[in-house]
Amino acid sequence: MRPDGTRVKEASTIVSALPYVMPRRYDAQNFITEYADMEVLRRYIQEKRREGVRIPYMTLILAAYFKAYQENPKINRFIMNSKIYQRNHFCVSFVILKTRADGRADETSIKVFFEDGDDIFSINRKIEEAVAQNQVAAHNNNTDKFANFLFAIPILPGFLFGLVKLMDRCGLLPRKIIDLSPFHTSLFITNLASINTNSIFHHCYEFGTTGVFVSMGKPIANYMSGEYNKKMIPLSVVMDERICTGHEYALFWASVRRYLKHPELLEGKTTEENAYPAEECV
C-alpha cells in the first residue's frame, strides 16, 4: 500500500480502464480556462485589509479550490502504475522567487499541506509562513537540499531518479521523499500575473502524482459581460482526465466558481445553510 494514498477499487469499469488506455499523464491531459471576477475578489481583499488581514489573489484561488475539493474529493485522486488512488492528504505546490546570498535571483519550490478544518484565514497564514521562510537568502529548504544531493556527483542523477521512479511505481517510495517532492501534489499552481505574464496551459508532470495544474495569468478585460473596464483573472487549467469522470469535474469547477463569486463562503466550514443555489454556480 502506498504511504500517500489508498487504492480505489469501486470505480466504474470505464474509469478503471482509462489508465490502461492512456498510460501516460501527457496522453490524458484536458484543457479548460476558468475566469475569476477580479472586482469581486478585490472588494473582499480590501474589506479584509481594513480588518488588518492581507490576503493575496492566489490565496483566494487556492482556498476556493480546497473548499471545492472538500465537496468533491475525487478531484484529489491520482494515477500510478495504471492504478487509481485516493490521496490521503491535500497539498499544493508552487514556485517562488528568492534572492540568493550573492544577490542573484533564484527559484525554489514550496509545498503546503491543508487540513480539513482550514479556512481562508488559516490557509493564508500557512502560505505566508512558508513563503517567508523560503525567501530567506541563506535558507535552502529540504527539497533544495535533496536536489543538491542528487546532483552532487555527476553519475548519481540518472541512477537515483530511475530508482525513485521505480520505487514510486511500485508504491515503495518513502513518505519523507514524497513530502519533499513538489511533483507529488494535489495541485500545482503558478501565478504568472506576478511577473506580468499571460496564463499558459502548463503540462501535468509525468513524474509524481500531479493531477491538476492551474496557471494564473495577468488580468484581462471582462469581455464575457461586455464590461471592458472591469477585469477578470484567467485560470488556465490542465487536468488528468483519468482521475474522475467529466461530470465530476464539472461539479468540482461549479463549486470553485461559487466560492470565487462569494468569497465570504471561504470563512469557516461550508454547510448546506451557507451554500448558494445551484443556478448561482454557473
Buried (B, 14 or more C-beta within 10 A) or exposed (E): EBBBBEEBEEBEEEBBEBBEEBEEBEBBBEEEEBBBBBBBBBEBBEEBEEEEEEBBBBBBBBBBBBBBBBBBBBBBBBBBEBBBBBBEBBBBBBBBEBEEEEEEEBEBBBBBBBEEEBBBBEBBEBBBEBBEEBBEEEEBBEBBEBBEEBEEEEEEEEEBEEEBBEEBEEBEBEEEBBBBBBBBBBBBBBBBBBEEBEBEEBEBBEEBBBBBBBBBBBBBEBEEEEEEEBBBBBBBBBBBBBBBBEEBBEBBBBBBBBBBBBBEBBBEEBEEEEBEEEEEBE
